[in-house]
Amino acid sequence: MNQYVTGAVIKELREKNAMTQLQLADKLGVSDKTISKWETGKGYPDITLLESIADAFSVSVTELISGNT
């Protein structure tokens, strides 16, 4: 079970929503390089961004963390 949001979940949701890394980055106020780092496992989103990430994909924070989207 995932204890935190993984890059795989973010990538899956981003692709499911037909968004580019840049589009997601703009919504969250981060760079597209940051999104890339998350998706490749080289970094994780700051906990303060969880609600914004969930909102961007129209899922709950619980769904985002669990990966059950």
Helices and strands as residue ranges (DSSP letters): H 7-16, H 21-28, H 32-39, G 47-49, H 50-57, H 61-66
